[in-house]
Amino acid sequence: MVEVDEREFVSPQFTEGLNSARQAEKAGELEAASDLLAEMLTLWRGPALSDICDGGPALEAEARRLDELYIATV
């Protein structure tokens, strides 16, 4: 079993932050949305899940999904 310090696993934080930014944008709170997006980008440290060797198809699909979210955010 692999143990992961949840502070190092930022996927949930990143996706929740993006959702919050979208909600702020829809509410017309553009500065708040911009601040949230900027904060979420500081969490990113390279290709998603790149430090996990051979995670299998499910992990590779999740990594692609996260990378696409990052690209859409930038």
C-alpha positions as CSV (number, residue, x, y, z in Angstrom):
1,M,0.0,0.0,0.0
2,V,1.2,3.5,-0.9
3,E,0.8,6.2,1.7
4,V,0.3,9.7,0.5
5,D,0.4,12.8,2.6
6,E,-2.9,14.5,1.6
7,R,-1.1,17.9,1.7
8,E,0.9,16.6,-1.3
9,F,-2.2,15.4,-3.2
10,V,-3.7,18.6,-4.5
11,S,-6.2,17.2,-7.1
12,P,-9.3,17.7,-4.8
13,Q,-8.1,21.2,-3.9
14,F,-7.4,22.1,-7.5
15,T,-10.8,20.9,-8.8
16,E,-12.7,22.5,-5.9
17,G,-10.9,25.7,-6.4
18,L,-11.7,25.7,-10.1
19,N,-15.4,25.1,-9.3
20,S,-15.4,28.0,-6.8
21,A,-13.8,30.2,-9.4
22,R,-16.5,29.3,-11.9
23,Q,-19.2,30.1,-9.4
24,A,-17.6,33.4,-8.6
25,E,-17.4,34.3,-12.3
26,K,-21.1,33.4,-12.8
27,A,-21.9,35.7,-9.8
28,G,-20.1,38.5,-11.5
29,E,-17.3,38.4,-8.9
30,L,-14.5,38.6,-11.4
31,E,-11.7,39.7,-9.1
32,A,-12.5,36.8,-6.7
33,A,-12.6,34.4,-9.6
34,S,-9.2,35.6,-10.8
35,D,-7.7,35.3,-7.4
36,L,-9.0,31.8,-7.0
37,L,-7.6,30.7,-10.4
38,A,-4.2,32.3,-9.5
39,E,-4.2,30.4,-6.2
40,M,-5.0,27.1,-7.9
41,L,-2.2,27.6,-10.4
42,T,0.3,27.9,-7.5
43,L,-0.6,24.4,-6.5
44,W,0.5,23.0,-9.8
45,R,4.1,21.5,-9.9
46,G,4.3,19.8,-13.3
47,P,2.6,17.0,-15.2
48,A,-0.2,15.5,-13.1
49,L,0.7,12.4,-11.1
50,S,4.1,12.2,-12.8
51,D,5.9,11.0,-9.7
52,I,3.8,7.8,-9.6
53,C,5.4,5.0,-11.7
54,D,3.1,2.8,-13.8
55,G,-0.2,3.6,-12.2
56,G,-2.2,1.8,-14.8
57,P,-5.0,3.0,-17.2
58,A,-7.2,4.5,-14.5
59,L,-4.4,6.6,-13.1
60,E,-3.3,7.6,-16.6
61,A,-6.8,8.8,-17.4
62,E,-7.0,10.8,-14.2
63,A,-3.6,12.4,-15.0
64,R,-4.8,13.4,-18.5
65,R,-8.0,14.8,-17.0
66,L,-6.1,16.9,-14.5
67,D,-3.6,18.1,-17.2
68,E,-6.5,19.2,-19.3
69,L,-8.0,21.1,-16.4
70,Y,-4.7,22.8,-15.9
71,I,-4.4,23.8,-19.6
72,A,-8.0,25.2,-19.5
73,T,-7.1,27.2,-16.4
74,V,-4.0,28.8,-17.9
